[in-house]
Amino acid sequence: MELKKALIVSYYWPPAGGPGVQRWLYFSRYLKEFGVQPVIYTPENPHYPILDPALELLIPDDLPVYRKKIWEPYHLASWISPAKTRRISSGIINREQPSALERLLLWIRGNLFIPDARKFWVRPSVTFLAGILKREGIDMVITTGPPHSLHLIGMSLREQTGVRWIADFRDPWTSIGYHKALHLSKRAQMKHKALEHQVLSRADAIITTSERTRKEFQGITSRPIHVITNGYVEGPFKKDQPEGKFRLAHIGSLLSGRNPVSLWKALSTLRQEYPEFARDLEIDLTGVVSEEVLDSIEEHGLETCLRVTPYVPHARALELQQKAQVLLLLEIDAPETTGIIPGKLFEYMAASRPVLAIGPVGWEAGQLVVETQCGAAFRYRDEEGIRTTLLDWYRKYREGVLEVKGKGIGAYHRKALTERLVKEILWV
């Protein structure tokens, strides 16, 4: 059977680390099983805040990958302040007391580089890819963002060649929480809105990772919109309770806006009430952690229980999830984040460890935790609910029976999601 070909335009590709690269890396591993040959286009010299070279081992040997150089203003900004540039490009924004330099860098990023700092890659990519479409016999173009400038590549190719184009939104565009931190002028806000409307109105189909984002986009466009979440792959998962301390683990960046003060309060109270809990408790944070979070943990007297580990490769992250007694899933307490479903949630599900989710009212990720019976979900201010659940889980931990039996998580395996992608979206 002759395979159809899909060109995937992605800024993030191995050796990039983090969740953004994994979505289309894993789609690319399974697409051929469902009659689609993927072709990748990615920058030759990208600015990646984190690296995970081990992910390169997951790239299929026969996968065509095209690269072209990109110019990014982050290189100029790094001359002014390398540390602050790395923080901002990693998503670490000091929302409480940003320095004057941070405010300046954020203003420049939000108002001068629209839709984002990768905008200068758009025009040369369109010229380059027009030839690739003919050479490879491409049937379809898929752009994945953020960065949302990549959708402008797909839109231009669609206009110039008539090729079918699908826009994949891993995160929303103008409603994403960090837009408020960019100090956008009215002109910049209007420009973002206009570009978002153009992309959503001209794509042949749109993919989102959450139902909330789909509903948001349905208010902008009549184009077909599909929800394909992130997912998991098999790992070295064990179903029984791991050995060691009562370990609460968060894997991934923990930004200032995700600071779960009620959790720290609940843990502090439990340590005071139960001496054995104080002896057994360990808090493991793996990834970039903001100073505000660390200060809050210290304020509640939990610093002696804390272990912070820098970013680790994805394979190691899976191991750490399996060794935890409880996995923490945290989201900013704001209406615009209710549709954010972190990719690690699905790996948490597969790890068969209880998930403690703390986020806004109506948070989709929290609803998934409850529906799949993988843990419990709370609002940020529900200190009592968090304390009661943790105490219950701690007692089961002491008895050696702390485990979860997820319901229906097979639908979120990367292979199952790839099959849905092909059958429901790509060739309809």
BELDANOR-V316281 format. One line per field, one symbol per residue. ss: DSSP state (~ for helix, > for strand, _ for the rest). phi: phi as a letter, one per 40 degrees, with the letter a starting at -180 (. if undefined). burial: b if it has 16 or more other C-alpha atoms within 10 Angstrom, else e. A space follows every 50 residues. Layout:
# BELDANOR-V316281
ss->???
phi->???
burial->???
This chain:
# BELDANOR-V316281
ss->___>>>>>>>_____>__~~~~~~~~~~~~~~~~_>>>>>>>>_______ >_~~~~~~_____>>>>>_____~~~~~~~_~~~~~~~~__________~ ~~~~~~~~~~~~______~~~~~~~~~~~~~~~~~~___>>>>>>___~~ ~~~~~~~~~~~__>>>>>>_______~~~~~~___~~~~~~~~~~~~~~~ ~~__>>>>__~~~~~~~~______>>>____>_____________>>>>> >__>_~~~__~~~~~~~~~~~~~_~~~~~~>>>>>>__>_~~~~~~~~~_ __~~~>>>>____~~~~~~~~~~__>>>>>____~~~______~~~~~~~ ~__>>>>>_____~~~~~~~~___>>>>____~~~~~~~~~~~~~~~~~_ ________~~~~>~~~~~~~~~~~~~__
phi->.cccbbcbcbccadcdbgccccdcccdccbdccbgbccbbbaccbcbccb badccccccdccccbbbacbbbcdccccccadccccccccgcbcccbccc ccccccccdcbbbbcacccccccccccccdccdcccgccabbbbbcccdc ccccccccccbgccbbbbbcbcbcccdcdcccfccdccdccdcccdcccc cbccabbbbacccdcccccbbbccbbbbccabbcbccbccccchccccbb bhcbcdccccdccccccccccccbdccccccabbbbhcbcccccccccdc gbccccbbbcdbddccdccccccccbbcbbbdcadcbcccbddcdccddc cfbdbbbbaccgccccccdcccfbibbbcccccccccccccccccccccg bcabbcbgcdcbcdccccccdcccbcbc
burial->eeebbbbbbbbbbbbbbbebbbbbbbbbbbbeebebbbbbbbbeebbbeb bbeebeeebeeeeeebeeebebebeebeeeeeebbbbbeeebbbeeeeee ebbebbbbbbbebbbbbbbbbbeebbeebeebbeeeebbbbbbbbbbbbb bbbbbbbbeeeebbbbbbbbbbbbeebeeeebbbeeebbeebeebbebbb bbbbbbbbbbbbbbeebeeebeebbbbbbbbbeeeebeeebbeebbbbbb bbbbbbbbbbbbbbbbbbebbeeeeebbeebbbbbbbbbbebbbebbeee ebeebbeeeebbebeebbebbbbbbbbbbbbbbeebbbbbbbbbbbbbbb bbbbbbbbbbbebbbbbbbbeebbbbbbbbbebebbbeebbebbeebeee ebbbbbeebbebbbbebbbbbbeebbee
